[in-house]
Amino acid sequence: MQKIKKVVLAYSGGLDTSVILKWLITAYQCEVITVTADLGQPEDLSGVEEKALKTGASKAFVLDLREEMARDFVFPMMRGAAIYEGRYLLGTSIARPLIAKALVEVARSEGADAISHGATGKGNDQVRFEFAANALAPDLKVIAPWREWDLMSRTALTAFAEKNGIFISSEAKRYSMDANMLHTSFEGSELEQPGNAPHESCHQRCVPVEQAPDTPEEISVEFESGNPVAVNGQRLSPYEIIKILSDIAGRNGIGRDDMVENRFVGMKCRGVYENPAGTLLYKLHRDLEGICLDRELLGIRDMLSVRYSQCVYNGFWYSPEREAIQAFMDKAQETVNGTVMAKLYKGGVWPLARTSSTSLFSEDLATFEEGGDYDHKDAAGFIRLNSLRLRLYSAIKNKLGK
């Protein structure tokens, strides 16, 4: 085992990372510094620093990364219209490169030899953390306890915690959950069987649609270069926009999905995701693009968004391909400026109106009334030339008797 003097651990204060903290100190005979990322998750982070120090950490940092996450990670992803396998809005995935970046920065400032995370050997997060670490600091060792220790069950973790005097909550957790400003994910328990419906307790951000208000709510969101900048006429910071839209959409039952996805490591996984703000922004942003983006540009963007979403999901945020695709996405978004009004009701989002100073929509051209710089006779030549290949193909088929 490589001699490690100092490790920076991604720490939540829960059972897993508390056990990892003590295990690292024991197994590696090293100093451990904890980093807890405030990403706007609903959990109360007060007391996390004290718990880390009591469990043996030499230092404990709680970093406010809310604005950075919204501005530099969530918004770029939204400009890329990223949605994995057509459904998953990448709420967990997008947080991992930021957490890894924070771990590396603390490791550099504190002179650490390694960083550590609590992701299991079955999941995608281990890949995301370690790809990011290799891209940002390939000289740092990454310690993944779940791939080294023999504590392979919650019972074993609990026994280790009790033996080492680590406080653990007596409240039983039904699900394995991850949360940040954008979303909450639920895995485990009855969800491990795709044939089981989720338990009624499987809600955090989105009210059940039957409990959503019986009166529709109307909102407006303003965009500049593809980024949301104001809600109902009020300009807000990136994090504030995510927060207020999460509250608005969540109370209307918007943004919940129960799906089976394909993990990068090869297996299928069933999870329930609540992403109210992301769902609302995705739909309103797409609606505004309808009047702001050129047809061919939108088509190319949509093709690239599939690859972009794979970059985010699979952990390649700091890859050359994601950075190159991002440059294209940002260029394409320069004309996506304007405001979308929408009605929210019982889990649904219905855009009502959209306006833009950079709109490509021409009423003169689109009108059914006479007018505009369009000659109906031009369509005959257009049809004749574009159907030429179809007539040639038909002739070949007839020749072959097919």
Number of C-alpha atoms within 10 A of each C-alpha: 5 6 9 15 15 22 30 32 27 24 25 21 22 13 16 20 21 24 25 24 29 20 17 21 18 11 12 16 13 16 19 27 27 30 24 23 23 21 22 21 16 14 10 9 14 9 9 20 21 13 17 27 16 13 20 19 22 14 16 21 17 16 13 13 17 19 18 15 25 25 15 12 17 24 21 19 23 21 24 26 24 26 22 20 14 9 15 23 27 22 24 20 20 22 24 24 25 21 24 24 17 19 27 21 15 20 22 15 8 14 13 21 18 22 26 26 25 23 20 15 15 15 15 19 23 21 21 24 28 24 22 23 23 15 14 16 18 12 11 17 18 20 18 19 23 18 15 9 11 10 16 11 9 11 10 12 18 18 15 16 21 13 9 13 12 20 17 15 9 6 6 6 9 14 15 11 14 14 22 20 24 29 27 23 23 22 18 15 14 14 22 13 12 14 8 10 10 18 11 7 8 18 17 16 25 27 21 19 18 11 12 18 15 11 10 14 15 16 16 19 24 25 20 16 16 26 21 25 19 19 21 13 12 11 14 14 14 21 22 18 20 26 17 14 22 27 14 19 28 25 22 28 24 29 24 23 16 18 14 16 15 12 15 16 13 10 10 10 17 18 20 21 30 30 28 28 24 25 23 24 23 16 16 24 24 17 19 25 22 16 21 24 22 15 13 9 12 16 12 13 21 16 10 20 23 17 18 28 27 20 22 26 28 18 24 22 26 17 14 10 14 19 15 11 18 19 14 16 25 16 12 21 21 15 21 26 24 23 26 23 20 21 15 22 21 21 20 16 21 15 18 13 13 20 16 20 11 14 19 15 15 10 11 13 14 11 10 8 9 8 12 12 7 12 9 7 8 9 10 9 10 10 10 11 10 10 12 11 11 11 12 10 12 13 12 12 11 9 9 8 7 7
